[in-house]
């Protein structure tokens, strides 16, 4: 697996701001890995996504120092359409992703394919396939603005999936969803992981990242403060001081250790918690 995205000494300021939204960033994203991006509000997570997709500075303007490389080329050297085919982007609010010019969910998914000149005979097959994968077949003839928030988020992801990019950048897809909607969206994200897609996911629900991510990227005040494997980062209780809400199982494990239960390690998932707590309790009973 090689590097598909690289930040080289990147500092970015939005227009009319003196404080950088991203500062002195050096980071490599490898093909086929799943990255979780965490940090407090305003720490730089969404800006990271915008830089990867090329929205900053081309759309948002502002000042970019350093280089953001995709497949070894600066994002600014790509045409907008070329990056869209390589990098699928799902906005935090799916409402912003719906075109507003199509009357049905089916037509909305087909819209992007039409814009990229995909043959008509192929469009129908692709749309039917992604609707099946995202479990929205029953919504095919519904108006995109008359379905629920969770359904709109699945529609947004389906529209991106139809283009079949190798890289997915997904910005807080569950922030406005109830538990049922969250579960349905993460079914799609799990599928992307199984397909070995490169995924960069901004998400506040750390229990979900603990299950799916390979590596975790932590931002604070526009700066990268931690980057590495999920086990070491999501079990580090000191990150709570940086506004990062750790998985509930890590918090539970820490409390049990403080109360005298000798755990072998801090768990970050339910399966780990059952394993390590069970072993500690069994040893204590001997």
Secondary structure, DSSP 8 states (H G I E B T S, - for coil): --EEEEEEEEEEE-TT-SS-SEEEEEEEEETT-EEEEEESTTSSHHHHHHHHHTHHHHTT--EEEEEEEETTEEGGGS-HHHHHHHEEEE-SSGGGG--SS-SSHHHHHHHHHHHTT--HHHHHHHHHHHHHHTT-GGGTTS-GGGS-HHHHHHHHHHHHHHTT-SEEEEE-TTTT--HHHHHHHHHHHHHHHHTT-EEEEE-S-HHHHHHH-SEEEEEETTEEEEEEEHHHHHT-GGGGGGT----HHHHHHHHHHHTT---SS---SHHHHHHHHHHHHHHHT-
